[in-house]
């Protein structure tokens, strides 16, 4: 049987950059979701400080994982 996957939308951010935001979202998701196989960036945005420099990096991802096979109960 082929694997069934599920995709969820997750958002997060970082003060240091978009790559860090993506890594943070995925590592946090991996604490409760097993077999994450893919991600897709849906949106990226950020904040700017008074000097015109970026100070926050926000990302929304689609995260796909494999749905576990049901356990057999004997």
N, C-alpha and C positions, 0 to 999 in steps of 0.2 A: 504494500500500500504506500502511496506517495504521502509525504509529510503534509500536514495541514498547518498553515501559518496564520497568525493574527497580527494586525498592525494597530498600534496605539499612537496617539499624539502626546508628546512630552515636551515641556518647556523648561528652560533654566537659563542661568546667566553666569557671568564671570566679570571680575574687575580687570582681568589681564588680557583677554582676547577671545575671539570666536572659537578657535581650536580648543582652548581650555574649557569653554562653555560646553562644547560638544562632548569632550572627554568626561566632563563632570556629569552631564546628563546620562551618558551611557554607563559609566561606572556605577552611578547610583541606581540606575534601572537594573543592572546586573545583580544587585544585592537581593532583589525579589523576583526577577524574571530570569529564567534559565533559557539557554539556547537562543540568544539574540543573534540574528543572522545578517541583518541589514539596517541601515538607517538612510533617511533622505531629509535634507534640509528643506523645510517648508518656508521659513522666514528668518531673517536676521535683522536686528535693529539694535539701537544703542542710545546711550545718553552722552551728553556733552557738558563739560564743566564751563565755568565762567571765562576761562582763557581760550575756549574753542577747541579743547582737546577731548578726545573720547575718554569717558570714565566708566562706562558699563557696556557690556556686550551681551545681548540677549538673543537666544536661538530657540526656535520651535522645530522639533524633529518628528518625523514618522519613524517609529521603531518597530521592526518586524521580528517576531520570534516564532519558534516551532511550538505548536500545541501538543502537549504530551498525549500519548496513547492512554486510553482508560485502563485502569488496573483491573485484572481479572480477580474476581472474588469467588473463592471456592467454598 
